[in-house]
Amino acid sequence: MKDATVRRLQALEEEYTFAVNAAVGENRDDLVELLASEYPDAALEVLRSDAA
C-alpha cells in the first residue's frame, strides 16, 4: 500500500473518530450510527482511488 494511501486512511480515521466522539458527547446516537455506516464506504473509496 502506498504511503499516501496510508496517510489518507489515517486522516479519514481521525476525522471520523473526532466526529463520532462529538456526536457521543451530544447524545446523538443517530449520528453515531450514520457515521459508523458511512466509514467503510469512505475507506473503500480511498483504497479504490489508490488502485486507479
LOGUTI-804130 format. One record per residue: residue in one letter; x, y negated, z of N, C-alpha, C in turn. Coordinates in steps of 0.1 Angstrom, whole numbers, plus 5000, padded with zeros to 4 digits. Last residue first. Example, Ala and Ser with C-alpha at 12.3 -4.5 7.8 and 13.67 -1.06 7.14 Angstrom:
<recs>
S512850225071513750115071512950005079
A513250575078512350455078513250335078
</recs>
This chain:
<recs>
A493549684912493249624899494549574893
A494149764938494249864927494149804913
D493449534952494849574952495149674940
S490749534950491449424943492949454942
R490149754966489849754952490649654944
L490849654991491549764986491349774970
V488949454994490349414994491149524988
E486649604993486849504982488349464982
L486849745017486949815004487249724992
A486449545035487749605034487949685021
A483749485029484749385027486149445026
D482549735035482449685022483549575019
P483049745063483649845054483649795040
Y481649495073483049515073483649615064
E478849505073479549435062480949475061
S478149625097477749695085478449635073
A479149445115479649575115479349655103
L477549225110478949215107479649355107
L475049325118475249285104476749285101
E475549375145475149485136475449445122
V475949115154477049215156476749335146
L473449005148474648955141475749055142
D471949135167471549145153472749105144
D473049055191473249195187472849205172
R474048795204473448815191473748955186
N475048685227474048785228473248805215
E477248535224476048465222474848555223
G479248715226479248615236477848535235
V478848855202478548925215478448815226
A479648655184478248705184477948775197
A482348645191481548525192480048565193
N483148905183483248865197482448735200
V482648895156481948985164481948945179
A484548695148483048675146482248765155
F486948815155486548685161485048665160
T486749045139486849055153486448935160
Y486748925113485648995118485649015133
E489348815113488148735111486948795116
E491049035117491048925127489748845126
E490449185094490149235107490049135118
L491449005075490049035075489649095088
A494149015081493448885082491848915083
Q494649285075494849235089494049105091
L494149275048493349365056493449315071
R496249105040494849065037493849145046
R498449255047498249125053496749085051
V498149475030498149495044497849365051
T498449345005497149405009497049425024
A501049265007500049165006498649215009
D502349505007502449425019501349315018
K500549784992501349664991501349585004
M500850125000500050005000500949885000
</recs>
